[in-house]
Amino acid sequence: EGGGLYIAERDGRVAGFACINGDEPAEYAALPWNGTKALVIHRMAVAMDQRQKGVAMEMMGFAEKLAREQGIQVLKTDTYSLNTKMNALFQKMGYQMIGTMQFKGKEMPFPCYEKILS
C-alpha cells in the first residue's frame, strides 16, 4: 500500500526484498545523524538459496539509485547487533555507524548506519 516494498528477482522467483521509504523510527531522533532528509532501508532479507550471490549488494545499490533519483543524498539503516552479516554488508558498502539504539523487547542494541551519497 505504501509503495516502499522492493523485490529482487532471479529466474522469476523472489531472491530478496527490502522496504525503502522516508519513515524513520522514533528511536532515530536521539542519534547524531549528519544528514537531514533521508531514505531509510528497513527489513532487508535474502532467500536462503540466493545468499552469497550479490543480491543484498544489488539491493543496497538500488536504494542508493532510488535516493539519487528522488534528490536525496542520505541513506539510513539499522540492524540487530547479532546480525553480523548485515553489519558487515553496511560497512562494506561505505555506511558509517553513527550510534546505537534499543528497541523494546530486544535484549541487544541496534547499530545505526548512515551513508552520505556523493
N, C-alpha and C positions, 0 to 999 in steps of 0.2 A: 504493500500500500504506500509506503513512504518513498519507494523508488531507490533505496540505497543498498539493495542486495545485489551483489555481482557474482557471477558464476564463471569459473574457468572450466572449459570442456576439453576432453580428449576422446577422440573416436566416438562422439555422440553421447558420452557419459560425463557426469559431473565429476571433475577432478578436484575441485576445491571451491570455496566460496569465501567472501568477506562482505561485511556490512561497512560501507563507507559513506559518511554523511557529516554534517556540521554539528551534530549533537554531542556535547561534552558532558560527561558525568559530573554531578555536583562536586564530587571529591576532587576534581581537577582545579577548582577555584583556589585552593590553598597552595598550589605549586607555582614555582617561579618560571613560567613559560616565557620564552623570548619573543614569540610571535603573537599576533592578535588574531585575526580571522583565520581559521584553520579547518581543514578536513580531518576527521578522526577515523582511524581504521579500527573497527570493532570485530570481534568474534570471527577471526580467520581460522579456517580449517582446511586440511588437505586429506583426500581419501587415502586410506592406508596403502592401497596398491599404487598410488601415484607419488608417494613420498620419495625424496631424493632424486626427483626428475625436473626440478626447477619451477614447479607450479607456484610455490609460495613466492619465489623471487619475481616471477611473472606478475603475480597479483600485486605485489608491492610496487613494481614498475607501473602497473596500470593505475594504482592510486595516485602516484606522482603525476602521471599524464592527465588524469582526471582533474587534479588540483590545478595544474597549469592551465588547462582549458577553461577553468572557471575563474582564472585570475587570482588564484590563491597560492601563496608562497610558503605555506606552513602545513606540515602533516604532524598529527599527534597520535599516539597509541600507547597501550599498556598491555602487560601480560602478567600472569601469575609468576611469582618467584621460582616456583618449581618447574616451570615450563622452559627448560634450558634451551630447547631448540628454537623457540620463538625469540628468547632473549638474544641468542647468538645471531639469528637472522637479522633482527633490528640493528644490532651493532655492525654486522657485515654490510648492511645497506646504507650505512652512514648516519644512523639515528644516534642522537646523544641522550643519555639518561639524564633527566633533569630533577629526579627525586622519586619518592615512592609514596604510595597511598595505601589505605587499608579499606577493604570492602567488608561490610558487616557479614558475619558468618564465615569468613575466610581467616584461617589462622596466620598465614604468611602474607607479607606485603606484596604489592604490585608495583614493579618498577615502571616508571612512565618515561616515554621517549618522545623526542621531537626532532623533526628534520626541517631545516630551512632550505627551500629549493633555490638553486641559483639560476 
